[in-house]
Amino acid sequence: MNLQVIDSSVAIKWYVPEPHDAEALGLRTGGVPLHCPDFLKIELAAILWKKIRRDGLPRSEADNILDDLVKIAVTWHPSDSLVPTAFDLADRTNRTVYDCLYLALAVQLDGVMITADEKLANALATTVWSRHVRKLQSIP
């Protein structure tokens, strides 16, 4: 599986210093095709809003991040078509529909979802979808 689906826990590390941000940046520049549901834009905006409120991230920096996000080399996929599968995956895995949008895309494309969310990755590790999930922390 050469194709990678990036979730918001990885994408935020492209812009804000966090643990494993070097690994996240390596994905962005590593030459492997990156894919995301267009929902990532909404989820990243929500994360940035929280960082403005909680961590004092300047609004101008958040605006710049949102502007840059649409310019990066990522193939965007409409979330609408992923909702039925994401809903089914959420029901079957007891994970959120939001998280399962990324998994649904990885399954649809026969790729792997990269996440920094250890709780999510661990929860999916014992499922039939485990081959479609990889922790960012495990990427060299």
C-alpha positions as CSV (number, residue, x, y, z in Angstrom):
1,M,0.0,0.0,0.0
2,N,1.8,3.1,-1.2
3,L,-1.2,5.4,-0.8
4,Q,-1.6,7.3,2.5
5,V,-4.7,8.9,4.0
6,I,-3.7,11.6,6.5
7,D,-6.0,12.5,9.4
8,S,-6.2,15.8,11.2
9,S,-3.9,14.6,14.1
10,V,-1.1,14.4,11.5
11,A,-2.0,17.4,9.4
12,I,-1.9,19.8,12.4
13,K,1.7,18.7,13.0
14,W,2.7,20.2,9.6
15,Y,2.1,23.6,11.1
16,V,2.3,23.6,14.9
17,P,5.2,22.2,16.9
18,E,4.0,18.9,18.6
19,P,5.5,15.5,19.4
20,H,6.2,13.6,16.1
21,D,6.0,16.7,13.9
22,A,9.2,15.7,12.1
23,E,7.5,12.4,11.1
24,A,4.5,14.3,9.9
25,L,6.5,16.7,7.9
26,G,8.4,13.7,6.4
27,L,5.1,12.4,5.1
28,R,4.3,15.7,3.5
29,T,7.6,15.8,1.6
30,G,8.2,12.0,1.3
31,G,6.9,11.6,-2.3
32,V,4.2,9.1,-1.3
33,P,0.7,10.2,-2.6
34,L,-1.3,11.8,0.2
35,H,-5.1,11.7,0.2
36,C,-7.6,13.3,2.6
37,P,-11.4,13.6,2.8
38,D,-12.3,17.3,2.3
39,F,-13.7,17.1,5.9
40,L,-10.0,17.6,7.0
41,K,-10.3,21.3,6.3
42,I,-13.2,21.6,8.7
43,E,-11.6,19.5,11.4
44,L,-8.3,21.4,11.1
45,A,-10.2,24.7,11.4
46,A,-11.8,23.4,14.6
47,I,-8.3,22.4,16.0
48,L,-6.9,25.8,15.1
49,W,-9.8,27.5,16.8
50,K,-9.1,25.6,20.0
51,K,-5.4,26.4,19.7
52,I,-6.3,30.1,19.5
53,R,-8.4,29.9,22.6
54,R,-6.3,27.5,24.7
55,D,-2.7,28.0,23.5
56,G,-2.7,31.6,22.3
57,L,-2.0,30.8,18.7
58,P,-2.3,34.1,16.8
59,R,-5.4,34.4,14.6
60,S,-3.2,35.5,11.7
61,E,-1.1,32.3,11.9
62,A,-4.3,30.2,12.0
63,D,-5.5,32.0,8.9
64,N,-2.2,31.4,7.1
65,I,-2.4,27.7,8.0
66,L,-5.9,27.4,6.5
67,D,-4.7,29.2,3.4
68,D,-1.7,26.9,3.0
69,L,-3.7,23.8,3.5
70,V,-5.5,24.0,0.2
71,K,-2.2,24.6,-1.6
72,I,-0.4,21.4,-0.5
73,A,0.0,18.3,-2.6
74,V,-2.9,16.3,-1.3
75,T,-5.7,14.7,-3.3
76,W,-9.0,15.8,-1.8
77,H,-12.0,13.5,-1.7
78,P,-15.6,14.5,-1.2
79,S,-16.7,13.5,2.3
80,D,-20.4,13.1,1.2
81,S,-19.7,9.8,-0.6
82,L,-17.8,8.5,2.4
83,V,-20.5,9.1,5.0
84,P,-22.4,5.8,4.6
85,T,-19.3,3.7,4.9
86,A,-17.9,5.9,7.8
87,F,-21.2,5.6,9.6
88,D,-21.1,1.8,9.2
89,L,-17.5,1.6,10.4
90,A,-18.3,3.9,13.4
91,D,-21.1,1.6,14.4
92,R,-18.9,-1.5,14.0
93,T,-15.8,-0.2,15.6
94,N,-17.3,2.1,18.3
95,R,-15.2,5.0,17.0
96,T,-16.5,8.4,15.9
97,V,-17.9,9.0,12.4
98,Y,-15.3,11.8,12.1
99,D,-12.4,9.3,12.6
100,C,-14.1,6.8,10.4
101,L,-14.2,9.2,7.4
102,Y,-10.4,8.8,7.2
103,L,-10.6,5.0,7.6
104,A,-13.4,4.8,5.0
105,L,-11.2,6.6,2.5
106,A,-8.3,4.4,3.3
107,V,-10.4,1.3,2.8
108,Q,-12.0,2.6,-0.4
109,L,-8.5,3.4,-1.9
110,D,-6.9,0.3,-0.5
111,G,-4.4,2.5,1.3
112,V,-3.4,3.2,4.8
113,M,-4.7,5.9,7.2
114,I,-1.9,7.6,9.1
115,T,-2.9,8.9,12.5
116,A,-1.1,10.3,15.6
117,D,-4.1,9.3,17.7
118,E,-2.8,6.3,19.5
119,K,-6.1,5.6,21.2
120,L,-7.8,5.4,17.7
121,A,-5.0,3.3,16.2
122,N,-5.0,0.9,19.2
123,A,-8.7,0.5,19.1
124,L,-8.5,-0.5,15.4
125,A,-5.5,-2.7,15.8
126,T,-7.6,-5.8,16.6
127,T,-10.1,-5.3,13.8
128,V,-10.3,-6.5,10.3
129,W,-9.4,-2.9,9.2
130,S,-6.0,-2.9,11.0
131,R,-4.1,-3.2,7.8
132,H,-5.5,0.2,6.8
133,V,-4.2,1.9,9.9
134,R,-0.7,3.0,10.9
135,K,0.5,5.1,13.8
136,L,2.5,8.2,12.8
137,Q,4.8,7.3,15.7
138,S,5.7,4.0,13.9
139,I,6.9,5.6,10.7
140,P,10.7,5.9,10.5
